[in-house]
Amino acid sequence: MRNTLLFLLLSGTALCSTQQFYGPNGLFSGRSSTSGNTTRYYDASGRLIGTGSRSGNTTRYYDARGSFMGSSSSSGATKRFYDKNGSYVGSASSSGANTRFYDKNGSFQGSASSSSSGTRYYDKNGSYRGSKQ
């Protein structure tokens, strides 16, 4: 479940045609590539790990085999995430360049801060967890 939520949160953040992800140690951990309404996600070795397909305010997420993993729905500055059974798993709330992530109980789980050089991710204790460029 934790990996699914992480995948959904990262997936919901891909805005450009190509993004690169780095872990807290600065090492490359994967990339995403967007074409039209579809984003493909790859691990550090270049293997496809999943896709996201957007239609209107809803994005559906699939694993590398094409199995449905979950979805997200956007409304204003809030994005809500759901697992493959349609159960609510968490949300992201944006304000300017900052995003805060919450679990299904509304407990704060971490944040993201965007700038012209990329996005930096932090856990709920404020520790740096990685970046997207």
Summary of the structure (lengths in Angstrom):
residues: 133
radius of gyration: 13.8
end to end distance: 25.7
largest distance: 36.7
contacts: 363
relative contact order: 0.17
helix: 8%
strand: 60%
